């Protein structure tokens, strides 16, 4: 690797969590098992929803898309990390960070939109139960998914094109995997436009969607409190509880990454926070939805029973 302009650097270095070979073997087994659990768990949810006609509703349509997104989200970062651990190598090609950042932005943005769409679905189901089937039509759900995907891809391509304008001269060490903020920090050219774009897009999409989720749950809670039956309240709350927990987990780890990136003195802390953001929510989603949802548990039993015949 030679210093120079943006064409001079042919490789970046992914520092990883540890340089100890023995500890890297332990981390390799840990993250491989977590990745397999993430992929297999979300695949089971997709198969269960697809195979059970009772689950062909907007709620489970969004859930199956969320599971697909979680698989892609984890796959965009974890396999490269595992390969580096296994080979005792830290290198990633110059185009690697650009493509990895692009895919992370696409699937993180899509997950953000899907969580907002699921909150809106809960809001309509609880606050307007008689009009639910009229409002949440199949065409509307499909359009929401396509719109979310289109916006996420557009956002990722915009950031990727802006990164191509940067020069990387001396510092080429990335804490663990390629995040937009971490890659921009490595540039030796002016990054004001990139940082302004990141702040604007994050505030516009992330802030608006989060406010939409909060507004939906304020309405949902006020509607629940007006219900006379305690049993009805518990049933409605349990329906939204899984989604609310996933929202808290996703945004909580995302804010953890942002705070650690701003105040952390070492790259290791930022790396741990980033891994929590990309590994934990996708792994927890199938566990939370399958254990807390009676319909999902029944669909999974049917799927397992059918596959064992």
C-alpha positions as CSV (number, residue, x, y, z in Angstrom):
1,X,0.0,0.0,0.0
2,X,1.4,3.4,-0.9
3,X,0.4,6.8,0.2
4,X,-1.1,9.2,-2.2
5,X,-4.5,10.1,-3.5
6,X,-7.6,8.0,-3.5
7,X,-6.2,5.6,-6.2
8,X,-3.0,5.0,-4.2
9,X,-4.6,2.8,-1.5
10,X,-5.4,-0.7,-2.7
11,X,-6.4,-2.1,0.7
12,X,-7.8,-1.1,4.0
13,X,-7.2,-2.9,7.4
14,X,-10.1,-4.2,9.5
15,X,-8.6,-4.1,13.0
16,X,-11.0,-6.6,14.7
17,X,-11.7,-7.1,18.4
18,X,-8.4,-8.8,19.3
19,X,-5.0,-9.6,17.9
20,X,-4.6,-12.7,20.1
21,X,-4.8,-15.8,17.8
22,X,-6.4,-18.0,20.5
23,X,-9.0,-15.4,21.3
24,X,-9.7,-14.9,17.6
25,X,-10.5,-18.7,17.4
26,X,-13.0,-18.3,20.2
27,X,-14.5,-15.2,18.6
28,X,-14.7,-17.0,15.3
29,X,-16.8,-19.8,16.8
30,X,-19.0,-17.3,18.7
31,X,-19.8,-15.1,15.7
32,X,-20.2,-18.1,13.4
33,X,-22.8,-19.6,15.7
34,X,-24.6,-16.3,16.1
35,X,-24.6,-15.8,12.3
36,X,-26.0,-19.3,11.7
37,X,-28.7,-18.8,14.3
38,X,-29.6,-15.5,12.7
39,X,-29.9,-17.0,9.2
40,X,-31.6,-20.2,10.2
41,X,-34.0,-18.5,12.7
42,X,-35.1,-15.9,10.1
43,X,-35.4,-18.5,7.4
44,X,-37.7,-20.5,9.6
45,X,-39.9,-17.5,10.1
46,X,-40.1,-16.9,6.4
47,X,-40.9,-20.5,5.6
48,X,-43.5,-20.7,8.4
49,X,-45.3,-17.6,7.2
50,X,-45.1,-18.7,3.6
51,X,-46.5,-22.2,4.3
52,X,-49.3,-21.2,6.6
53,X,-52.3,-19.5,4.9
54,X,-53.5,-18.2,8.3
55,X,-50.4,-16.0,8.4
56,X,-51.0,-14.3,5.1
57,X,-51.9,-11.0,6.7
58,X,-50.1,-7.6,6.5
59,X,-48.5,-8.1,9.9
60,X,-46.8,-11.3,8.9
61,X,-46.1,-10.0,5.4
62,X,-44.0,-7.2,7.0
63,X,-42.5,-9.7,9.5
64,X,-41.3,-12.0,6.6
65,X,-39.7,-9.0,4.9
66,X,-38.1,-7.9,8.1
67,X,-36.6,-11.4,8.5
68,X,-35.3,-11.3,4.9
69,X,-33.7,-7.9,5.6
70,X,-32.1,-9.2,8.8
71,X,-30.5,-12.1,6.9
72,X,-29.1,-9.6,4.3
73,X,-28.0,-7.1,7.0
74,X,-25.9,-9.7,8.8
75,X,-24.6,-11.2,5.6
76,X,-23.3,-7.8,4.4
77,X,-20.7,-7.7,7.3
78,X,-20.3,-10.9,9.3
79,X,-18.9,-13.3,6.5
80,X,-16.0,-11.0,5.7
81,X,-15.3,-10.6,9.4
82,X,-15.3,-14.4,9.8
83,X,-13.0,-14.9,6.8
84,X,-10.5,-12.4,8.2
85,X,-10.6,-14.2,11.6
86,X,-10.0,-17.6,10.0
87,X,-7.2,-16.4,7.8
88,X,-5.6,-14.3,10.5
89,X,-5.8,-11.5,8.0
90,X,-7.0,-7.9,8.4
91,X,-7.1,-6.7,4.8
92,X,-10.0,-5.7,2.7
93,X,-9.8,-4.3,-0.8
94,X,-10.3,-0.7,-1.7
95,X,-13.7,-1.4,-3.2
96,X,-14.6,-3.5,-0.2
97,X,-15.5,-0.7,2.2
98,X,-17.5,1.1,-0.5
99,X,-19.6,-2.0,-1.3
100,X,-20.0,-3.0,2.4
101,X,-21.1,0.5,3.3
102,X,-23.6,0.5,0.5
103,X,-25.2,-2.8,1.5
104,X,-25.2,-1.8,5.2
105,X,-27.0,1.4,4.4
106,X,-29.5,-0.3,2.1
107,X,-30.5,-3.0,4.7
108,X,-30.3,-0.7,7.8
109,X,-32.5,1.8,6.0
110,X,-35.0,-0.9,4.9
111,X,-35.2,-2.2,8.4
112,X,-35.9,1.3,9.6
113,X,-38.8,1.6,7.1
114,X,-40.2,-1.8,7.9
115,X,-40.3,-1.1,11.7
116,X,-42.2,2.1,10.9
117,X,-44.6,0.2,8.6
118,X,-45.2,-2.5,11.3
119,X,-46.0,0.3,13.8
120,X,-48.5,1.8,11.4
121,X,-50.0,-1.7,10.9
122,X,-50.4,-2.1,14.7
123,X,-51.9,1.4,14.9
124,X,-54.5,0.7,12.2
125,X,-55.4,-2.8,13.6
126,X,-56.0,-1.5,17.2
127,X,-57.4,2.0,16.6
128,X,-59.4,1.2,13.5
129,X,-60.2,-2.5,13.7
130,X,-63.4,-2.3,11.6
131,X,-61.6,-0.5,8.7
132,X,-58.4,-2.6,9.0
133,X,-59.0,-4.7,5.9
134,X,-60.0,-1.7,3.9
135,X,-56.9,0.3,4.8
136,X,-54.2,-2.4,4.9
137,X,-54.8,-3.8,1.4
138,X,-52.2,-6.1,-0.2
139,X,-51.4,-3.4,-2.8
140,X,-50.7,-0.8,-0.1
141,X,-48.4,-3.2,1.8
142,X,-46.5,-4.0,-1.4
143,X,-46.2,-0.4,-2.3
144,X,-44.8,0.4,1.2
145,X,-42.1,-2.3,0.7
146,X,-41.2,-1.1,-2.8
147,X,-41.1,2.5,-1.7
148,X,-38.9,1.6,1.3
149,X,-36.5,-0.4,-0.9
150,X,-36.3,2.4,-3.5
151,X,-35.6,5.1,-0.9
152,X,-33.0,2.9,0.9
153,X,-31.2,2.0,-2.4
154,X,-31.2,5.7,-3.4
155,X,-29.8,6.8,-0.1
156,X,-27.1,4.2,-0.2
157,X,-26.0,5.0,-3.7
158,X,-25.9,8.7,-2.9
159,X,-23.6,8.2,0.0
160,X,-21.5,5.7,-2.0
161,X,-21.1,8.2,-4.8
162,X,-20.1,10.9,-2.4
163,X,-17.5,8.6,-0.8
164,X,-15.9,8.1,-4.3
165,X,-15.0,11.8,-4.2
166,X,-12.9,11.3,-1.1
167,X,-9.1,10.8,-0.9
168,X,-7.5,8.3,1.4
169,X,-3.8,9.1,2.0
170,X,-2.4,7.8,5.2
171,X,-4.8,6.3,7.7
172,X,-6.5,3.2,6.4
173,X,-7.5,1.3,9.6
174,X,-11.2,0.6,10.2
175,X,-12.3,-0.6,13.7
176,X,-14.1,-3.8,12.7
177,X,-16.4,-3.5,9.7
178,X,-17.0,-0.7,7.2
179,X,-19.5,1.9,8.5
180,X,-20.1,5.1,6.7
181,X,-19.0,7.3,9.6
182,X,-15.8,5.3,10.1
183,X,-14.8,5.4,6.4
184,X,-15.4,9.1,6.2
185,X,-13.1,9.7,9.2
186,X,-10.3,8.0,7.3
187,X,-10.4,10.5,4.4
188,X,-7.6,13.2,4.2
189,X,-9.7,15.4,1.9
190,X,-12.5,17.8,2.9
191,X,-15.5,15.8,4.3
192,X,-17.8,18.7,5.2
193,X,-20.3,17.8,2.3
194,X,-20.3,14.1,3.3
195,X,-20.9,14.8,7.0
196,X,-23.6,17.3,6.2
197,X,-25.3,14.8,3.9
198,X,-25.1,12.1,6.6
199,X,-26.6,14.4,9.3
200,X,-29.4,15.6,6.9
201,X,-30.4,12.2,5.7
202,X,-30.2,10.6,9.2
203,X,-32.4,13.4,10.6
204,X,-34.8,13.4,7.7
205,X,-35.4,9.6,7.5
206,X,-34.4,8.3,10.8
207,X,-36.0,11.1,12.8
208,X,-39.2,11.2,10.8
209,X,-39.7,7.4,11.0
210,X,-38.9,7.3,14.7
211,X,-41.4,10.1,15.4
212,X,-43.9,8.1,13.3
213,X,-43.4,5.0,15.5
214,X,-43.6,7.1,18.7
215,X,-46.8,8.7,17.5
216,X,-48.3,5.3,16.6
217,X,-47.6,3.9,20.0
218,X,-49.0,7.0,21.8
219,X,-52.2,6.4,19.9
220,X,-52.1,2.7,20.6
221,X,-51.6,3.2,24.3
222,X,-54.4,5.7,24.6
223,X,-56.7,3.3,22.7
224,X,-55.7,0.4,25.0
225,X,-56.4,2.4,28.2
226,X,-59.9,3.1,26.9
227,X,-60.6,-0.6,26.7
228,X,-62.9,-2.0,29.4
229,X,-61.8,-5.6,29.4
230,X,-58.4,-6.4,31.1
231,X,-58.1,-9.5,29.0
232,X,-58.6,-7.5,25.8
233,X,-55.9,-5.0,27.0
234,X,-53.4,-7.8,27.6
235,X,-54.1,-9.5,24.2
236,X,-53.6,-6.2,22.3
237,X,-50.5,-5.2,24.3
238,X,-48.9,-8.7,23.7
239,X,-49.6,-8.3,20.0
240,X,-47.5,-5.1,19.9
241,X,-45.1,-6.0,22.7
242,X,-42.7,-8.0,20.4
243,X,-42.5,-5.2,17.8
244,X,-42.0,-2.5,20.5
245,X,-39.1,-4.6,22.0
246,X,-37.5,-4.9,18.5
247,X,-37.8,-1.2,17.9
248,X,-36.2,-0.4,21.3
249,X,-33.4,-2.9,20.5
250,X,-32.7,-1.6,17.0
251,X,-32.8,2.1,17.9
252,X,-31.0,1.5,21.3
253,X,-28.0,-0.2,19.6
254,X,-28.0,2.4,16.8
255,X,-27.8,5.3,19.4
256,X,-25.1,3.3,21.2
257,X,-23.0,3.2,18.0
258,X,-23.5,7.0,17.5
259,X,-22.6,7.8,21.1
260,X,-19.6,5.5,21.2
261,X,-18.3,6.9,17.9
262,X,-18.6,10.5,19.3
263,X,-17.0,10.0,22.7
264,X,-15.0,6.7,22.6
265,X,-11.2,7.1,23.0
266,X,-10.4,3.7,21.4
267,X,-11.6,2.0,18.3
268,X,-12.3,-1.2,20.2
269,X,-15.3,0.4,22.0
270,X,-16.7,1.6,18.7
271,X,-16.2,-1.9,17.2
272,X,-18.1,-3.6,20.0
273,X,-21.0,-1.1,19.7
274,X,-21.1,-1.6,15.9
275,X,-21.2,-5.4,16.3
276,X,-24.0,-5.1,18.8
277,X,-25.9,-3.1,16.2
278,X,-25.4,-5.4,13.3
279,X,-25.5,-8.8,15.1
280,X,-27.8,-8.6,18.1
281,X,-31.1,-7.2,16.6
282,X,-31.2,-9.6,13.6
283,X,-30.5,-12.5,15.9
284,X,-33.1,-11.5,18.5
285,X,-35.9,-10.9,16.0
286,X,-36.8,-14.6,15.3
287,X,-36.4,-15.5,18.9
288,X,-38.7,-12.8,20.2
289,X,-41.4,-13.2,17.5
290,X,-41.4,-17.0,17.6
291,X,-41.5,-17.3,21.4
292,X,-44.1,-14.6,22.2
293,X,-46.5,-15.2,19.3
294,X,-49.0,-18.0,19.6
295,X,-49.7,-18.1,15.8
296,X,-46.0,-18.2,14.9
297,X,-45.3,-21.0,17.4
298,X,-48.2,-23.0,15.8
299,X,-47.0,-22.3,12.3
300,X,-43.5,-23.4,13.3
301,X,-44.8,-26.6,14.8
302,X,-46.7,-27.4,11.6
303,X,-43.6,-26.6,9.5
304,X,-41.4,-28.9,11.6
305,X,-44.0,-31.6,11.6
306,X,-44.4,-31.4,7.8
307,X,-40.7,-31.5,7.2
308,X,-40.2,-34.6,9.4
309,X,-42.7,-36.7,7.5
